[in-house]
Structures are given as C-alpha cells and as structure tokens.
Amino acid sequence: MAYTVGEVARAARVTVRTLHHYDEIGLLRPSGRTPAGYRRYDDADLDRLQLIRYYRELGFPLDEIAEILDDPAADPAAHLSRQHELLSGRIGKLQEMVAAIEHAMEARKVGIRLTPEERFEVFGDFNPDEHAEEVERRWGDTEAYRQSQERTSRYSKEDWLRNKEVNEDWGRRFAALMDSGAPADGPEAMALAEEHRQLITEWWYDCPLELHTGLADMYVADPRFTAYFETIRPGMAAYLNEAIHANAISRA
C-alpha cells in the first residue's frame, strides 16, 4: 500500500514538515513518488519511521539514528533488542527520578525545604523524613497536625536554626534543674514544663494542657521519645512527664 505524506503524518503523529525534513537529510526517503512528484510511503517506510520515533524518544540525535538504521549488520531483531536495552536503562533512570521526587515531596510535606548540608546543620543525624509517614498516619486527621504543616511550611533555614537554639537552651536549663535536685512537682520544674508547652504552641501547634499531658505520657511510653530526652540528661523523660502532669494539675 502507498500512503500520502499527510496520512503518514497523522498516523505517526508527526508534522508534514518533519517528514519533509527527514526526506531532505536522507533519514526517511519515501519509496515512491506520484507522476506529479508527491511523496508516497509504503509499509517498509512506516516501519523505519517507527524506529526513528523510538530512537528520538530515547534522545538520539538524527545523525546517530541514521547511522544505526543504515548499519548493514543490523536486522529487525537487533533493533528490538537494542531498544529493549535502552528503554530498560531509561526506565531505571526514570524510577530513580521518581524516587527523588517522592523524597522531595515528603520533605515538602513536613515543611522542610533545606539542602542536605542545611539539614545536617539543623538536624544532625536525625532525618525527619523517616518519620513523616508515621506522623501523618497517626495524627494526620488532627487540627494539631494541620497547624504544624501550615506553620513549618513557611520556615526558612534561619527559622529552623532558631528553633534548634531555643530548644537546646530549654534542654540545658531543664537538665541543670534536675542536677540541682529540685523535685519534678516543684515550682521551678512546673515553670519549665509550662515553658515547654508554650514553645510547642509557638513553633508547632496549639497545645492545651490536656494535649500536653498526652505528650508527656508518650515521652515515657514510646522508646524513641524516651531515648531523645535521655540523650539530653538520663532520667529526663520520666522527670519531664511528672513535671508536665504537676503543671497541668496546678493550672486546672
């Protein structure tokens, strides 16, 4: 069968101008012409056009495609094998790109828009992305989660560093109070417990007393939270739990 340049263009979803260009550079010359000089393509031409489109999709320049297709040692099976190999490689690259994009999406979801170097400066070895899915699963339908997402999405590197500085300062003062021997239900400990609640409200989400005591219980029930406070000062998780509950009772 013979096809006009317009029919081939529509079938292959290319422009007539593209087919004219392929003809001019010798990449795809039509097998025939009408007496009036119009191009006519046959099935073999369409097969070659399909190969051209495959290689173009893979990013090959036209001159390299011409060399590949005109290689006398190549046959249709060889072309298919080569395309399979190239496509498999491209799929692998695309999967890597998808993984990178998903990682970036998770980072954006928790509001952390920092470079790897900035993240290390702010968080050290802790990777907040690793906990993002669990946090959303456990608290994603809460107002506190929505507030936290909205606030942290606006934080810059300087905001995160300020947050780190404020929390480390609070941790040093709380550890020093423990070292002094002050009781966990005493006024100094309760004052720092209240300051802890206010820091959560300022930086993350509104934290009423009931929610604060719930967090306090999680600090001793979840080994990961316990370990975090224990790195600041041994026994801190239990001491803080008691101070938070005492503060809530005193303000009820």
Secondary structure, 3 states (H helix, E strand, C coil): CCECHHHHHHHHCCCHHHHHHHHHCCCCCCCEECCCCCEEECHHHHHHHHHHHHHHHCCCCHHHHHHHHCCCCCCHHHHHHHHHHHHHHHHHHHHHHHHHHHHHHHHHHCCCCCCHHHHHHHHCCCCCHHHHHHHHHHHCCCHHHHHHHHHHCCCCHHHHHHHHHHHHHHHHHHHHHHHHCCCCCCHHHHHHHHHHHHHHHHHCCCCCHHHHHHHHHHHHHCHHHHHHHHHHCCCHHHHHHHHHHHHHHHHC
